[in-house]
């Protein structure tokens, strides 16, 4: 159960920002005792991996806060975020106790210690959050004339970081955090559409005015 919650939290965070949970898992595994990665995921804490992920994170943080560029970035991230979700779910769950989410015989049969069921679950979870994020951003940018995108992006980065940390340190809280993230994402999309409709209505009324 704990392993599943850890993986769920990390993969949902990856759906918002692919590199924050990857970097957090790698850093905590390398420099603390909070994460003990299995042999199949030891590459995540290698210095070269940490440097590459860190650089990609900087690029992501910048690109996601520029209107129009953020939507292009979301297209690219359609592959990256689900992949990161699969990696973090598998690595996070493995660092706790893989037997919590799959039978012992499945663990023994998994190639190189990797449970592909956990990886696939992470891909699906991250993809769901990515779709919500990518769908909301153009609506928010249009409704706020580009001013809301950077603000929402910062909120998403903070949510990704906090969720990643809680998934590792206090995974039971993911029971609360996960549905809140889903509800917040849906609310952001609906609010953005509502504001865009209001702007269109005001523009239409202005055009009809003598």
SVG drawing of the C-alpha trace seen along z (x, -y; Angstrom):
<svg xmlns="http://www.w3.org/2000/svg" viewBox="-26 -54 54 71">
<polyline fill="none" stroke="black" stroke-width="0.4" points="0.0,0.0 2.7,-2.5 4.7,-1.6 1.7,-2.2 1.0,-5.6 4.7,-6.6 4.5,-5.6 1.2,-7.3 2.4,-10.6 5.6,-10.7 3.9,-9.8 1.2,-12.4 3.9,-15.0 5.6,-14.0 2.5,-14.7 2.9,-18.4 6.7,-18.6 8.6,-15.6 12.0,-16.6 11.1,-17.6 10.2,-14.1 13.1,-12.5 15.6,-15.0 14.1,-14.7 14.3,-10.9 17.8,-10.9 19.1,-13.5 17.4,-11.9 18.7,-8.5 22.3,-9.8 22.5,-12.1 20.0,-10.8 18.6,-7.5 15.0,-8.4 15.2,-6.7 16.9,-3.3 16.8,-2.6 16.9,1.0 19.7,2.0 17.4,1.4 17.0,-2.2 20.4,-3.1 21.2,-5.1 18.8,-7.8 21.3,-8.8 24.3,-8.8 25.9,-12.3 25.6,-12.4 21.9,-11.7 21.4,-14.4 23.2,-17.0 21.3,-16.2 17.9,-16.2 18.8,-19.4 19.6,-21.2 16.4,-19.9 14.5,-21.1 15.9,-24.6 14.7,-24.6 11.3,-23.3 10.9,-26.0 11.6,-28.7 9.7,-27.3 6.6,-26.6 6.2,-30.2 6.2,-31.8 2.8,-32.0 2.6,-30.0 6.0,-28.5 4.4,-26.6 1.9,-25.0 4.7,-23.9 6.5,-22.5 3.4,-20.6 3.4,-18.8 7.0,-17.7 6.3,-16.7 3.5,-14.4 6.2,-11.7 8.5,-12.9 6.0,-13.3 4.4,-9.9 7.8,-8.3 9.0,-10.1 5.8,-9.0 6.6,-5.4 10.1,-5.7 9.2,-7.4 6.4,-5.1 8.6,-2.1 11.6,-3.5 9.6,-5.0 7.6,-1.8 10.7,0.3 12.5,-1.9 9.7,-1.2 8.7,2.4 7.7,3.7 5.9,6.6 3.3,4.2 1.9,3.7 2.5,7.0 2.7,10.6 6.1,11.9 6.3,14.2 5.7,11.3 8.6,9.5 10.9,12.4 9.9,12.8 10.3,9.1 13.3,8.5 16.3,6.9 14.0,6.1 11.7,3.9 8.0,4.3 6.5,3.3 3.0,3.2 4.1,0.4 5.8,-1.4 2.7,-1.2 0.6,-2.5 2.9,-5.4 2.7,-6.2 -1.1,-6.3 -1.2,-8.4 1.3,-11.0 -0.5,-11.0 -3.8,-11.9 -2.3,-14.9 -0.4,-15.9 -3.5,-16.0 -5.3,-18.1 -2.3,-20.5 -1.9,-20.7 -5.6,-21.2 -5.9,-23.9 -2.9,-26.1 -4.2,-27.5 -7.6,-28.2 -6.0,-30.0 -3.6,-32.0 -6.5,-33.1 -8.8,-34.0 -6.1,-36.0 -4.4,-37.4 -1.3,-35.5 -0.9,-36.8 -2.3,-33.7 0.0,-31.1 3.2,-31.9 1.2,-32.1 -0.3,-28.7 3.0,-27.3 4.6,-28.4 1.7,-26.8 2.2,-23.6 5.9,-23.5 5.2,-24.0 2.5,-21.3 4.9,-18.9 7.7,-19.5 5.5,-19.2 3.7,-16.1 7.0,-14.5 8.4,-15.2 5.2,-14.0 5.1,-10.8 8.6,-9.9 8.3,-11.2 4.6,-11.0 3.0,-8.8 -0.2,-8.3 -1.0,-12.0 -1.2,-11.2 -4.7,-9.8 -5.7,-13.4 -3.3,-15.2 -4.1,-13.0 -7.8,-13.8 -7.2,-17.4 -4.8,-17.7 -7.3,-16.1 -10.2,-18.4 -7.9,-21.5 -7.0,-20.6 -10.5,-20.1 -11.6,-23.3 -8.8,-25.3 -9.9,-24.1 -13.6,-24.9 -12.8,-28.3 -10.6,-29.2 -13.3,-28.2 -15.8,-30.2 -13.6,-33.3 -12.9,-32.9 -16.6,-32.7 -17.2,-35.9 -14.5,-37.7 -16.0,-36.6 -19.5,-37.7 -18.1,-41.2 -16.3,-41.5 -19.5,-40.6 -21.6,-43.1 -19.0,-45.8 -19.1,-45.0 -22.9,-45.3 -22.8,-48.6 -23.5,-51.7"/>
</svg>
